[in-house]
Amino acid sequence: MAPQGSRAELEFGGPLGAAALLLLLPATMFHLLLVARSGPARLLGPPPYLPELEELWSPWALLLCLTWLGLQAALYLLPARKVAEGQELKDKSRLRYPINGFQALVLTALLVGLGVLAGLPLSALPEMLLPLAFAATLIAFIFSLLLYLKALVAPASALAPGGNSGNPIYDFFLGRELNPRICSFDFKYFCELRPGLIGWVLINLALLMQEAELRGSPSLAMWLVNGFQLLYVGDALWHEEAVLTTMDIIHDGFGFMLAFGDLAWVPFTYSLQAQFLLYHPEPLGLPLASVICLINAVGYYIFRGANSQKNTFRKNPSDPRVADLETISTATGRRLLVSGWWGMVRHPNYLGDLIMALAWSLPCGVSHLLPYFYLLYFTALLAHREARDEQQCLQKYGLAWHAYCRRVPYRIVPYIY
């Protein structure tokens, strides 16, 4: 039998691929930050300049990042409206998770609002994006190293399926321990949705406020980008419990891949459209804005409908909302949906995600490729994640999965892919 980590090594390029990504991911993030503020704003061209260390390093930026993480950790520890149990682990136990992410978003908004009224210069935040991103990257590297060292003394039952290859570079990148915790504080669950997603909409808001200072009022395009992405983040935090069944939580270890993604990549690259609009204003009329709103609404309808149907079915297959849906039995005792949203394509939630990604980019116009980086990146990410899903489901469900694929032949886009 092959080692547990062998399939994941092939999937991610093994130690060489992990080492390359350790450099490529931060480099890509800084490239995007630099070109967004440049005149040409060329996605595929070289950056306008290479910043000196003095421009990247700022103790104030590091202090601000640590304060932000401390604030979100404090909000995480507040009493939750609900405590949910996760999936069953190797030792047959189940971890408990506080469901208070939306509460953290609301409290953060109140604190930021009070701070702005008291004179907090939020609009100055865009000028600090480079040192903030550098500080977040530094934190992600150090945090990942501490997680790796912690995993060295973790029991075998606590290790992730793919994070125990024996190669330190690969395991550092992918993460050895599945659910690293100190007492009840779950580091992966905390980072998954809190500091990065809420930080993303905070950066968007700061960009909107700076545009208002520069041009008298925010543009319609900036309002749309802020509104669409706030809806997405609010939805994720409102349905926070659903993250407990995702691949990130139940399969992937917590290493640099997720730590950097959650703490640095999400807030500083997902805000790319708002960054672009600050330096490259785009006129947008009401008719086109209405069409873009409709596209986003269609994407959100598919995304939320598919996810809600899946989550309802997982919790209670007898629920009247899903009881009449057609299913296929599996040897594990679970049933696979082959009607409703999940009879249209195998990953309808991914389809909704991609439609929304297009809507977030369209307010930036079509003269530059840069604002469409998120759509291109997310298409590649979801195609890769879908391939991982397929492999795991095939191993888990066997013949039943083959039957499901015959019933639902399209993966993400009906009649295309």
N, C-alpha and C positions, 0 to 999 in steps of 0.2 A: 504494500500500500504506500502511495506517495505521501511525503510529509504534508502536514496541514497547510503550510505556507506555500507549497509548490505552485498550486494553481494561481494564487494571487501574485506570485513573483512573475509568472508568465504574463499575467494580465497587466501588470504595471511595469513590465520591463525589468523586473528583478532589482538587484542592488544598483546596477548602472542606471536604470530608469529612475529609481528613487533618488539617487545622487543628482541626476540631471534636473529632476523636478524641484529638489531643494534649492537650486539656483534659479531655475527658469520661472517658477511661480512668483517669487519676490521681484525678479527682474521685469517680468511682464507687468506687474502692478505698478512699479515705478515708471515704466515706459508710458503706461496709460495716463498716469498723473501728469507727466511732463508734456506729453503731446496734446492733452486736452486744453492746456492753457496757452499753447503755441499758436501762431497765426495760421500755418498750413493745416495743423491738426491731422497729420497723416498717420493712419493706423499702421501702415506697412513701411513707412519711412523711418529713418533714424530719429531719435529724440533731438530736440533743438540744441541741447547741451547735456553734459554729464555733470550733475551737481557735485560740489565739493563736500567733504565730510562736515564742514562747518554749517552748510545749508541743511544737511540731513539731521545732524545731532542737536538736540535741544533738551536740557534737563527739565525745562518746563513742559515740553511735550510728553516726556516720559512720566512726569508727575501727573499730568492731566489724564493720560491713559490709565495709570494705576488708580487714580481717584475714580474714574469712570467704572473700572472693574469693581472697585470697592463698593461703590453705590449700587451697582446691579447685584452684587453678592448680598448686600444688606437687604435689598428688596426681595431677593430669592428666599431669604430666611424668615421673612414676615409670614404670619399665619396665612395659609392657603384656603381658598374656597372649597378645595377638594384635594384629596391625596389619592393618587391612582397607583395601581400595581402594574409593573412591567411584565414582559414575557418570562416564561419559566426558564431558569438558567440550568447549567449542566448539573448543579447539585440539587436541582428540584426546588430551589427557593425562588422567591420573587422580590425584587427591590421595589421600594415605594418612592413615589415622586410627587413633589408639590405642584399643583396646577394653579399657578398664580402669575403666569407670564403676562397676560393682558393687564392684570392689576399692576405689574411693574411698569408696563408701557404708560398707563394712565398716570401713575404717581410720578414717573419721570417727566411726563408732559407738564404736570402741575408744578414740579420743582423748576423746570426750565422756564416756564411762563413766569413764575415768581422771580426767578433770577433776572430775566429780561426786564421786568418792571423795575427791579432794583438796580438796573444799570449794567447787567452782564453783557459784555460785547460779543454776542453770539455771531454777529456778521463778520467778525475778525477770524472766525474759525477756518474759512477757506484758504486764508493765507498761510495757515499752519499745516495744511494737508500733508506736505512732504515730510516734515519732522514727525508728525503724528503717525504717519504710515511707517516710518523708520522705527519709531518707538514700539509700535504694535508688532512689527516683525521681530524686533529684538526680544520682546516679551514672549512671542510665540516660540522662538528658538529655545529660550531658557526654560520655559514652561514644559516644552516637549522633552527636553533633557531630564528635567525632574520627574516627569511621568515615566520616562524610560527607566530611570534608576529605581523608581518606586515599584515598577513591574518586575524587577529582578528578584524581589523578595515576595512577590505575590504567588499564591498557590496556583497549581496548574489549572484548576477549575475556573480561575478568574481570567485566564488568558483568552484573547480573541482567536477565532478560527484561523485567520490569516496573518496574525502578528507574531508568530512563534517560529520564524524561519531559521533562526540561529545567526542570521547576518545582522550585525548591529545597525548598519546604514538603513537597510530595508525595514527593520523592525522599528527604528527611530521614526522613520517616515510614516509607516502605516499605523503604528501603535501596537504595543504588546498586550496591554490590559484592556479588557472589554468595558468595564465600568469602574474606573478609578474613583475612589471616594475617600474622604476623611469624615468619619462619623456618618451623618446622613447627607453630607454635601457631595453631590454627584457632579464631578467636574465636566464630564462630557455633556450631560444633559443641560447643565447651566450654560455652557458655551454655545450649544447648538442653536438656541433661539434668542438669548437675551442680549449680551453686549454687542454682538455684531449687527443683528437686525435693528435693534433700537438705535444703535449708533448710526446706521445707514440713514434712517429717516431724520435723525438729528442733523447729520451733515447736509442732507437735502434741504432742510429748513434753513440752515445757516447760509447756504448758497442762494436760496430764495430771498432771504433778508438782505444779503449783500447786493443782489441784483436790484432790489427795491431802492437801496441807498445810491447805487450808481445811476439808475435810469428813472427814478421817481416812483416806479411801481413794478411789481413782478410781471413778467410777460405771461400771456395765456399758455404758451408752451411750458413754461416753468411750473405754472399752477397744475397743468395736467400731469406732468411727470411726478410732482410731489403727491398729488391726490391718488394717482394709480398705485404708486409704490407704498404709500401709507395704508391703502386698502389691503394690499398684499401682506404687509407686515402685521397689520391688525388682525387679519384673518388667520395668519399662522399662529399668533399668540392666543387668539380666542379659542382655536382648536388645538391647543398645545398638546393635549393628551394623545392626539393622533401620531405625534412624532415617536411615541414609544413602540410603534410597530414598523418603523422605517429601518432600512438597511444600516444607516449610520449608527443607530442605537443597538440593534439586536445582533449585528454581525461585525462591523468594523471596530478595530481597536481605536484607542484615543492617542494619537501621536501627532506628528507635525502636520500631516495632511489635513486633519480636521481642525487642529488648534490654529494653524495659520489661516485656514479657510474661514473659520468662524470669527477670529479676532482681527484679521487684517484684510483678507481678500474681499469679504462681503461688504464691509462699510466703505472701503476705498475704491473698489471697482464697480460695485453695483450702483454707486452714485454717479457713474460716469456721464449719464445723460444730463443730469443737473449741472455737473461741472462743465460740460461742453456748452450748455446754453448760457452760462454766465459769461463765457469768453467769446461765444459765437451766437449772438441773439438771432432767433429765427422768428420772423413774422408768421402768425398763424391766424387765419380767419375762422369765424364761427362755423361755416359749413364743413370745412375740413376737420375742425376740432370735434364736431358732432360725429363725423364718420369714425374718427379715432376713438372716441368714447364708446361708440357702438362696438368696435372691434374688441376693445378691452372688456366690455360687458359680456360679449359672447365667450371670450376666453375664460373670464371669471366664472361664468355660468357652467361651462363644461368642467373646469377645474374643481369648483366647489361641489357640483352635483356628483361627479365621479368619486371624489374623496368621501363625501358624506354617505353615499350609497355603500362604499366599501367598508367604512367604519361601522355603519349601522349593522351590516351583515355579519361582521366579525364579532360584534358585541352580542347580537341576538338574531340568529337567522329566522326566528319566528316573528320578528317585528312585522306588523302589517305593511310597512313601506317596502319591504323586501321579500316578504313571504311567498309572493307569487312569481318571483324570478326563477328562471330555469338554471339548474346547476348540474355539475358533473361530480360524481363521488370519487374519492381518492383512497389509497390504501392507508393513509394516515388518519382517516376519519373526518378530515376536513373536506369541504365542498368548494368547488370552483364556479364562480358566476360565469354564465355564458349568455346572459341576456341583460337588458338595461344598458347602462353606460359601458359595462365590461364585456358586453357582447358586440359592441361596435368596433373597438380595437382593444388590444391587451393592456394598453396604458393610456386610457383617455385623460387622466390627470396630467400626463406629460404634454398631450396635445393642447390642453387649456393653458398650461404654463407657457408654451411656445407662442401661442396667439397673444397672450398678454405681453410677452417679451417684445413682440413686434409693435404692439400699441405703445409701449414705453419709448421706443426708438423713433417712431414716426413724427412726434412733435419736433424733433431736431432737424426735420427736412431730409432731403436725399442728396445733398451736395457733398456730404462727407460719409465715409464708411465708418469712422470712429464710433459714433453713437450706436452703431449696430454690432459692436463687438460683443455686447452682452447676448444678443440673439445668436450670434455665431458660436460663442463659447457655450451657451446653454444648450444649443442643439447638439454639439459634440458631447457635452456632459451627460445629457439625457440619453443619447444613443449608447454611450458607454455604460451608463447605469442600467439601461434596458437590457444590454447584453449580459451584465452580471446577474440581473434578475432572472433572465431566461435560464442561465446555467444553474443557478441555485434551485429554481423551481423544477427543472428537469431532474436534478439529483433528488429532490425531496418527493416529487409526485410521480416520477417515472412515466408509465404508460398513460396515466390520466392526463399528464401534461401534453403528451402527443395528441391525445383526443381533443384537448382544449385548443391546441394550436390549429387543428383541422377545422374546428368550429369557428375560431376567431383568427383568421389568417393574417390580419394586418396588425402590426406592432404598435405604431403611434399615429400615423396619418392614414385614414381610410383610403383604400384603392391606390396608395402610393408607396407606403412603407409600413 
